[in-house]
Amino acid sequence: MKIKLVSLVVLAGFTAPASADGVHAHKMDDAISSSVAENTLASFDILAAHVHLEGRTATFHMTTNGVEGADKPASVGGLAGAPVYAYVWPTSLDPSVVGFESGTGILALAATAHPDFDDTPLYDENNDGDLANDGDEWHSHWVVLTPSDACGEGALSVRDIPEGATPRLPLTWPGLPLFIDSPGYTPQFADAEVIVNVPFSTAGVIAGAKYDGVTSALRVNANLHAPLLCVTNIFDVASGDLSLPGIVK
């Protein structure tokens, strides 16, 4: 799946800015189903994506064709050029719902791993007493995606924060010059399923929102300059065309 196709389709349709629950995406009647992709790494080959509500908690599910979370990017030894792997749920929610400046791009929830840097300064994912050495552990982010031809024709990047700019940001923003949040929702991996539970102030905040499922690779710019974090490869898209056909219920 080419990056150009993904970014163009998403942007064409974009007009506005705990524990696992035991339910798998592929078993949900209204899940976004996806056929096996023979040439896709099995752990990132999506079979189904689903988001549902229980009370005011939304559970984001993704069923994969292989052992979910088994594959992580190889270290390059530093932040410049560092690779990132991600399970992503793009949504139709405005970024302001989670604390970003309104109308700034495509709000997506992501479960990511990257061995070369730690962007969750409030949390100790590997429980060793050091808050700054566990980027290689799978962890969650909210990100705001925007088009960026500097990342490649038709590609997307995580929205940069220009020097001197002071946009609205979530309380758990990790301090990077990006529209990224590190809310501390622990991704869970079991039985070929990636699960992230996300609490909202009320169910009405997310009920009716549209969503999709994506597996992707990103990379930090080699010169640490805008755009800082580019989407470099799309492994799979649940809908096939990123039309966000899922509806949160």
Helices and strands as residue ranges (DSSP letters): H 3-13, G 25-27, E 32-33, G 42-44, E 46-54, E 57-64, E 83-90, G 95-98, E 106-113, E 139-147, G 149-151, E 156-158, E 180-181, E 188-190, E 193-199, G 203-205, E 210-211, E 214-220, E 229-237, E 246-247
